[in-house]
Each structure stands twice: as C-alpha cells, then as structure tokens.
Amino acid sequence: MEILFKNKTTLSKKNYMNLVKFHQMKNGWKYWVYTAIFSLLFIFCISFQISAKNYLIAVIVFLAFVAFLGYRFIYPYYKTNKELKSDKIQKQLINYYIFYDKYFKVKNEIASSKHRYNKLYKVYENENYFYLYLNADNAFIVEKTGFIVGDLKSFEKFIKNKVRFKFKKD
C-alpha cells in the first residue's frame, strides 16, 4: 500500500492543553445547557418531595444531585490532570500518523493501531491542528506543521473527502 501522507506529532503538554481548550469550546454551551436542565430537574424533584413531606426521598435526590454536580465539575478536572501526568505526555511521546487510501495507522514506541476513516466520529481542523475524534471524548492530535510525506493543503482535501460530513473547520 502506498503512503499518501505521513505526520509526526509530539504529545506535549501544550498540544494536549490545546485539545482540551478546543474540546471545551466545541462542547461548552451544550455542556452547560445539559447541566442547567438536569440541575433544575433535580431542584424541582427535591422541592416536590419536601412539599409532599417525603424527606427521605428528598435527601436521596439531593445526594444524587450532589453526585451529579461532582461528576460534571470534578471528574473533567481529574481526567485532565491524570492525562497530563501520564507517561505519554510527560515523556513527550511521538506519534507517527501514516495515511493510506482506506485507513490510517498511528505508531509510537509503545503501540500501533489501525483505523478506518469511516469509523472516525468527527474530524475538526483549527489553526494549528487536525483532531481526529474516535468518539465524543477521545481524539488524535495531528499537528499541521508535522507533515513528512505530503503537504497540508492536499491532506485537508484528502481528509475532507474521506470523512465527508464529519469534517468541520473552525
């Protein structure tokens, strides 16, 4: 199989934090609307249970509300810190992305994986990166300056064609 594009991207703290910021901007309003709606529902349920004098159920719903808020606000912070402390970021692991006609491979010193374009969840492009999302939360970071084989303009056209409506440019 002929290599169409090859990219070298270092998984640095800067690159990861740029992904986190991008992800927050992309999902920010949805995240806050979802959180607000569920918070209002919890408050309504608690109020209803108190007015019905079902104090035990009100306490249980309140504890569920606290758990929900903890999950919504503490878990993302925990997940980001855990990832920043991981070996791949601390040791600045280098990923090689090798793009073929039907699939692409990701290789580094730890592992290698193969992915079909039609299995990508979304592909986003911003000023400095392409983010190849495998699902709503996990993405590969492809630096625009890292192309070893092929050029940026040709890659943008190529990836747009491969994922069609899943491609978004910011």
BAVEX-436165 format. One record per residue: residue in one letter; x, y, z of N, C-alpha, C, O in turn. Coordinates in steps of 0.2 Angstrom, whole numbers, padded with zeros to 4 digits, always signed. Layout:
BEGIN
AXYZXYZXYZXYZ...
***
This chain:
BEGIN
M+0004-0006+0000+0000+0000+0000+0004+0006+0000+0009+0007+0004E+0002+0011-0004+0006+0017-0005+0005+0022+0001-0001+0023+0003I+0010+0025+0004+0009+0030+0009+0007+0037+0006+0011+0039+0002L+0001+0039+0008-0001+0046+0005+0001+0052+0009+0003+0057+0006F+0001+0051+0015+0003+0056+0020+0006+0053+0026+0004+0048+0028K+0011+0056+0029+0014+0054+0035+0015+0060+0039+0018+0066+0037N+0014+0060+0046+0014+0066+0050+0017+0063+0057+0016+0058+0059K+0022+0068+0059+0025+0067+0066+0022+0072+0071+0023+0078+0069T+0019+0070+0076+0016+0074+0081+0019+0072+0088+0018+0067+0090T+0021+0077+0092+0024+0076+0098+0018+0077+0103+0015+0082+0103L+0017+0072+0108+0011+0073+0113+0014+0077+0119+0016+0074+0124S+0014+0084+0118+0017+0088+0123+0011+0091+0127+0005+0090+0125K+0013+0094+0133+0008+0097+0137+0004+0102+0133-0002+0103+0134K+0008+0106+0130+0005+0112+0126+0000+0109+0121-0006+0112+0120N+0001+0104+0117-0003+0101+0112-0009+0098+0116-0015+0099+0113Y-0008+0095+0121-0014+0092+0125-0019+0097+0128-0025+0097+0127M-0016+0102+0130-0020+0108+0133-0024+0112+0128-0029+0114+0129N-0021+0112+0122-0024+0115+0116-0030+0111+0114-0035+0113+0112L-0029+0104+0114-0035+0100+0113-0041+0100+0118-0046+0101+0117V-0039+0101+0125-0043+0102+0130-0047+0108+0129-0053+0108+0130K-0044+0114+0127-0047+0120+0126-0052+0120+0120-0057+0122+0120F-0049+0117+0115-0054+0116+0109-0060+0112+0111-0065+0114+0109H-0059+0106+0114-0065+0102+0116-0070+0106+0120-0076+0105+0119Q-0067+0110+0125-0072+0114+0129-0075+0119+0125-0081+0120+0126M-0072+0122+0120-0075+0127+0116-0081+0124+0112-0086+0127+0111K-0079+0118+0109-0083+0115+0105-0090+0112+0108-0095+0113+0106N-0089+0110+0114-0094+0107+0118-0097+0111+0124-0102+0109+0127G-0094+0117+0125-0095+0121+0131-0103+0123+0132-0105+0121+0137W-0106+0126+0127-0113+0128+0128-0117+0122+0129-0122+0122+0133K-0116+0116+0125-0120+0110+0126-0119+0107+0133-0124+0105+0136Y-0113+0107+0136-0112+0105+0142-0115+0109+0148-0118+0106+0152W-0115+0116+0147-0118+0120+0152-0126+0120+0152-0129+0120+0157V-0129+0119+0146-0136+0118+0145-0138+0112+0148-0143+0112+0152Y-0135+0106+0146-0137+0100+0149-0136+0100+0157-0141+0097+0160T-0131+0103+0159-0130+0103+0167-0136+0108+0170-0138+0106+0175A-0137+0113+0167-0143+0118+0169-0149+0114+0169-0153+0114+0174I-0151+0111+0164-0158+0107+0163-0158+0102+0169-0163+0101+0172F-0153+0098+0169-0153+0092+0175-0153+0095+0182-0156+0093+0186S-0150+0101+0183-0150+0104+0189-0156+0106+0191-0159+0106+0197L-0160+0110+0186-0167+0112+0188-0171+0106+0189-0176+0107+0193L-0171+0101+0185-0175+0095+0187-0173+0092+0194-0178+0090+0197F-0167+0092+0196-0166+0089+0202-0169+0094+0208-0172+0092+0212I-0168+0100+0207-0171+0105+0212-0178+0105+0212-0181+0105+0217F-0182+0104+0206-0189+0103+0206-0191+0096+0210-0195+0097+0214C-0187+0091+0209-0189+0085+0212-0188+0085+0220-0192+0083+0223I-0182+0089+0222-0181+0090+0229-0187+0094+0232-0190+0092+0237S-0189+0099+0228-0194+0104+0231-0201+0100+0231-0204+0101+0236F-0202+0096+0226-0208+0092+0226-0208+0087+0232-0214+0086+0235Q-0203+0084+0233-0203+0079+0239-0203+0082+0245-0206+0079+0250I-0200+0088+0246-0201+0092+0253-0208+0094+0254-0211+0093+0259S-0211+0097+0248-0218+0099+0249-0223+0093+0250-0228+0094+0254A-0221+0087+0248-0225+0081+0249-0223+0078+0256-0226+0072+0258K-0218+0081+0259-0216+0078+0266-0213+0071+0265-0213+0067+0270N-0210+0070+0260-0206+0064+0258-0198+0066+0259-0195+0066+0255Y-0197+0067+0266-0190+0069+0267-0184+0064+0265-0179+0066+0263L-0186+0058+0266-0181+0053+0265-0179+0053+0257-0173+0053+0255I-0184+0053+0253-0183+0053+0246-0180+0060+0244-0176+0060+0239A-0182+0066+0247-0179+0072+0246-0171+0072+0247-0167+0074+0243V-0169+0068+0253-0162+0068+0254-0159+0063+0249-0153+0065+0247I-0162+0058+0247-0159+0053+0242-0158+0057+0235-0153+0057+0232V-0163+0061+0233-0162+0065+0227-0157+0070+0228-0153+0072+0223F-0157+0073+0234-0151+0078+0235-0144+0075+0234-0140+0078+0231L-0144+0069+0237-0137+0066+0237-0135+0064+0229-0130+0065+0227A-0141+0062+0226-0140+0061+0218-0138+0067+0215-0134+0067+0210F-0141+0073+0217-0139+0079+0214-0132+0081+0215-0128+0084+0211V-0130+0080+0221-0123+0082+0223-0118+0077+0219-0113+0080+0217A-0120+0071+0218-0115+0066+0214-0115+0069+0207-0110+0068+0204F-0121+0071+0204-0121+0073+0198-0117+0079+0197-0113+0080+0192L-0117+0084+0201-0113+0090+0201-0105+0088+0202-0101+0091+0198G-0104+0084+0206-0097+0081+0207-0094+0078+0200-0089+0080+0198Y-0099+0074+0197-0097+0071+0191-0096+0076+0185-0091+0076+0181R-0100+0081+0185-0100+0086+0180-0094+0091+0181-0091+0094+0176F-0092+0093+0187-0087+0098+0188-0080+0095+0190-0075+0098+0188I-0080+0090+0194-0074+0087+0197-0071+0082+0192-0065+0082+0191Y-0075+0078+0189-0072+0072+0185-0068+0075+0179-0063+0073+0178P-0070+0080+0175-0066+0083+0170-0059+0085+0172-0054+0084+0169Y-0059+0089+0178-0053+0091+0181-0048+0085+0182-0042+0085+0181Y-0051+0080+0186-0047+0074+0187-0045+0071+0181-0039+0069+0181K-0049+0070+0176-0047+0067+0170-0041+0070+0166-0036+0067+0164T-0042+0077+0166-0037+0081+0163-0030+0080+0167-0025+0080+0164N-0030+0081+0173-0024+0081+0177-0021+0074+0177-0015+0073+0176K-0025+0068+0176-0022+0062+0176-0019+0061+0169-0013+0058+0169E-0022+0063+0164-0019+0063+0157-0012+0067+0157-0007+0065+0154L-0012+0073+0160-0006+0077+0160+0000+0074+0163+0006+0075+0162K-0002+0069+0168+0003+0066+0172+0005+0059+0169+0010+0056+0171S+0002+0057+0164+0003+0051+0160+0010+0051+0157+0013+0056+0155D+0013+0045+0156+0019+0044+0153+0020+0047+0146+0025+0050+0144K+0014+0046+0142+0014+0049+0135+0015+0056+0135+0018+0059+0130I+0012+0060+0140+0013+0067+0140+0020+0069+0143+0023+0073+0140Q+0021+0066+0149+0027+0068+0152+0034+0067+0148+0038+0070+0148K+0034+0061+0145+0039+0059+0141+0039+0062+0133+0043+0060+0129Q+0034+0066+0132+0033+0069+0125+0033+0063+0120+0037+0064+0115L+0029+0058+0121+0028+0053+0116+0027+0056+0109+0023+0060+0108I+0031+0053+0104+0030+0055+0097+0025+0050+0093+0027+0044+0093N+0020+0053+0091+0015+0049+0086+0017+0050+0079+0018+0055+0077Y+0017+0044+0075+0018+0045+0068+0011+0042+0065+0009+0037+0067Y+0008+0047+0061+0002+0045+0058+0003+0044+0051+0006+0048+0047I+0001+0038+0049+0003+0036+0042-0004+0035+0038-0008+0030+0040F-0005+0039+0033-0012+0039+0030-0011+0035+0023-0007+0037+0019Y-0016+0030+0022-0016+0026+0016-0023+0028+0013-0027+0032+0016D-0025+0025+0008-0031+0026+0004-0037+0024+0009-0042+0028+0009K-0037+0018+0012-0043+0016+0015-0043+0016+0023-0048+0016+0026Y-0037+0018+0026-0036+0018+0033-0030+0022+0035-0026+0024+0030F-0029+0023+0041-0023+0026+0043-0020+0022+0049-0024+0019+0053K-0014+0023+0050-0010+0020+0056-0008+0025+0061-0005+0030+0059V-0008+0023+0067-0004+0028+0072+0001+0023+0075-0001+0018+0078K+0007+0026+0075+0013+0022+0078+0017+0026+0083+0018+0032+0082N+0019+0023+0088+0023+0026+0093+0028+0021+0096+0027+0015+0094E+0032+0022+0101+0036+0017+0104+0033+0012+0108+0035+0007+0110I+0026+0014+0110+0023+0010+0115+0018+0005+0111+0017-0001+0112A+0015+0008+0106+0009+0004+0102+0008+0006+0095+0011+0011+0093S+0004+0002+0092+0002+0004+0085-0005+0002+0084-0007-0003+0086S-0009+0006+0080-0016+0005+0079-0018+0007+0072-0014+0011+0069K-0023+0004+0070-0025+0005+0063-0033+0007+0063-0036+0004+0067H-0034+0012+0059-0041+0015+0060-0044+0016+0053-0040+0019+0048R-0050+0014+0051-0053+0016+0045-0056+0023+0046-0059+0025+0051Y-0056+0026+0040-0059+0033+0040-0066+0033+0042-0069+0038+0045N-0070+0028+0039-0077+0028+0041-0079+0027+0048-0085+0028+0050K-0074+0025+0052-0075+0024+0059-0074+0030+0063-0075+0030+0069L-0071+0035+0060-0070+0041+0064-0076+0045+0066-0081+0045+0062Y-0077+0047+0072-0083+0050+0074-0084+0057+0071-0089+0059+0068K-0078+0061+0071-0078+0068+0068-0071+0070+0067-0066+0067+0070V-0070+0074+0062-0063+0077+0061-0064+0085+0061-0068+0088+0058Y-0060+0088+0066-0060+0095+0066-0053+0098+0064-0048+0095+0065E-0054+0104+0061-0047+0107+0059-0048+0114+0062-0053+0118+0062N-0042+0116+0065-0042+0123+0068-0035+0126+0065-0032+0123+0060E-0033+0132+0068-0027+0135+0065-0021+0131+0065-0017+0131+0060N-0020+0126+0070-0013+0123+0071-0014+0115+0071-0009+0112+0070Y-0020+0113+0071-0021+0105+0072-0027+0103+0068-0031+0106+0066F-0026+0096+0067-0032+0092+0065-0033+0088+0071-0029+0085+0074Y-0040+0087+0073-0041+0082+0078-0046+0077+0075-0051+0078+0073L-0043+0071+0076-0047+0065+0073-0050+0062+0079-0047+0058+0082Y-0056+0063+0080-0060+0060+0085-0062+0053+0084-0065+0051+0079L-0061+0048+0089-0063+0041+0088-0070+0041+0091-0074+0036+0089N-0071+0045+0096-0078+0045+0099-0079+0052+0102-0075+0057+0100A-0084+0054+0105-0086+0061+0108-0080+0063+0112-0080+0070+0113D-0076+0059+0115-0071+0062+0120-0064+0060+0119-0060+0064+0122N-0062+0056+0114-0055+0054+0113-0053+0056+0106-0057+0054+0101A-0048+0059+0105-0046+0062+0098-0038+0061+0098-0034+0061+0103F-0036+0060+0092-0029+0060+0090-0027+0067+0088-0031+0071+0085I-0021+0070+0090-0019+0076+0089-0014+0076+0083-0009+0073+0083V-0016+0079+0077-0011+0079+0071-0009+0087+0070-0013+0091+0068E-0003+0088+0071+0000+0095+0070+0000+0096+0063+0003+0092+0059K-0002+0102+0061-0001+0104+0054+0006+0105+0052+0007+0104+0046T+0010+0107+0056+0017+0108+0054+0021+0101+0054+0027+0101+0053G+0018+0095+0056+0022+0089+0056+0022+0085+0050+0024+0079+0051F+0020+0087+0044+0019+0083+0038+0026+0081+0036+0030+0086+0034I+0028+0075+0035+0034+0072+0032+0033+0070+0025+0037+0071+0021V+0028+0067+0024+0026+0065+0017+0019+0068+0015+0014+0068+0019G+0019+0072+0010+0013+0075+0008+0013+0082+0011+0017+0084+0015D+0008+0086+0009+0008+0093+0011+0001+0095+0014-0004+0091+0013L+0001+0100+0018-0005+0102+0022-0011+0103+0017-0017+0100+0019K-0011+0106+0012-0017+0108+0008-0020+0101+0005-0026+0100+0005S-0015+0097+0003-0018+0090+0000-0021+0086+0005-0026+0083+0004F-0018+0086+0011-0021+0082+0017-0028+0085+0019-0032+0081+0020E-0028+0091+0019-0035+0094+0021-0040+0092+0016-0046+0090+0018K-0039+0092+0009-0043+0090+0004-0045+0082+0005-0050+0080+0004F-0039+0078+0006-0040+0071+0007-0044+0069+0012-0049+0065+0012I-0043+0072+0018-0047+0070+0024-0054+0072+0024-0059+0069+0026K-0055+0078+0021-0062+0080+0020-0066+0075+0015-0072+0074+0017N-0063+0073+0010-0066+0068+0006-0067+0062+0009-0072+0058+0008K-0063+0060+0013-0063+0053+0017-0069+0053+0022-0073+0048+0023V-0070+0059+0026-0075+0059+0031-0081+0063+0029-0086+0062+0033R-0081+0066+0024-0087+0070+0021-0090+0074+0026-0087+0080+0028F-0096+0073+0028-0100+0077+0033-0097+0077+0040-0100+0081+0044K-0093+0073+0042-0090+0073+0048-0084+0078+0049-0082+0079+0055F-0082+0082+0044-0077+0086+0044-0080+0093+0046-0085+0096+0043K-0076+0097+0051-0078+0104+0052-0072+0108+0053-0067+0105+0056K-0072+0114+0050-0066+0118+0051-0068+0124+0055-0073+0127+0055D-0064+0126+0060-0065+0131+0065-0061+0137+0063-0061+0142+0066
***
